Amino acid sequence: MWIADFGVLFCGLLQDVSSVVIATFVAPEELGTNPSSMLWLLPLAASISVAYKATKLPTIRAGNFIKESVVLFLSIVVFIIISVLVLYALAWVITE
């Protein structure tokens, strides 16, 4: 009987917690258009580089995997920074 009561209580608690978690996703996150909002890009670029290298390396060894993932991460970030600078310069030329 005690186990059944615990199960009912635990399921009720999970439903309460899940409804609270779902309630936090009622509106999109406001990121803005300032340079500091580009920091949201870093976790995305890291996850892309790790997932890509996990699927493309023939043998995964810790040292090689970390090195290849870091190189890909940095190349993604550098490419985005160069793209931002070019687009900023192009917008500046057009508006001036």
C-alpha positions in Angstrom: 0.0 0.0 0.0 2.8 2.4 0.8 4.5 1.8 -2.6 1.2 2.6 -4.4 0.8 5.8 -2.4 4.3 6.8 -3.2 3.7 6.1 -6.9 0.6 8.3 -7.0 2.4 11.1 -5.1 5.4 10.9 -7.4 3.3 10.9 -10.6 1.4 14.0 -9.3 4.7 15.7 -8.5 6.0 15.0 -12.0 2.9 16.4 -13.6 3.2 19.6 -11.5 6.9 20.0 -12.4 6.3 19.3 -16.1 3.5 21.9 -16.2 5.8 24.5 -14.5 8.6 23.7 -17.1 6.1 24.0 -20.0 4.8 27.3 -18.6 8.2 28.9 -18.9 8.1 28.4 -22.7 5.2 30.7 -23.4 7.2 33.3 -25.4 10.3 33.3 -27.5 13.5 34.5 -25.9 14.4 38.1 -26.7 18.0 38.2 -28.0 18.2 41.7 -29.4 20.5 42.9 -32.1 23.5 44.0 -30.2 27.0 42.4 -30.4 26.6 40.6 -27.1 23.7 38.6 -28.5 26.2 36.8 -30.7 27.4 35.0 -27.6 24.2 32.8 -28.0 26.0 31.5 -31.1 28.8 29.8 -29.2 26.9 26.8 -27.7 25.2 26.2 -31.1 28.5 26.2 -32.9 30.1 23.9 -30.3 27.3 21.4 -30.5 27.4 21.5 -34.3 31.1 20.9 -34.4 31.0 18.0 -31.8 28.1 16.3 -33.6 29.6 16.7 -37.0 33.0 15.3 -36.0 31.3 12.5 -34.1 29.7 11.4 -37.3 32.6 12.0 -39.7 35.8 10.8 -37.9 36.5 7.1 -38.8 38.0 6.3 -35.4 37.3 8.4 -32.4 40.2 8.9 -30.0 39.9 11.6 -27.3 42.8 13.7 -28.3 42.1 13.7 -32.0 38.4 14.2 -31.5 38.9 17.2 -29.2 41.4 18.8 -31.5 39.3 18.3 -34.6 36.2 19.6 -32.8 38.0 22.7 -31.6 39.4 23.4 -35.0 35.9 23.2 -36.6 34.4 25.3 -33.8 37.0 28.0 -34.3 36.6 28.0 -38.0 32.8 28.4 -37.7 33.2 31.3 -35.3 35.9 33.0 -37.4 33.7 32.6 -40.6 30.8 34.2 -38.8 32.9 37.0 -37.5 34.2 37.7 -41.0 30.7 37.6 -42.4 29.4 40.0 -39.7 32.3 42.5 -40.5 31.6 42.3 -44.3 27.9 42.8 -43.8 28.4 45.6 -41.4 30.8 47.3 -43.9 28.4 46.8 -46.7 25.5 48.3 -44.7 27.8 51.2 -43.7 28.7 51.9 -47.4 25.0 51.7 -48.4 23.7 54.0 -45.7 26.4 56.7 -45.9 
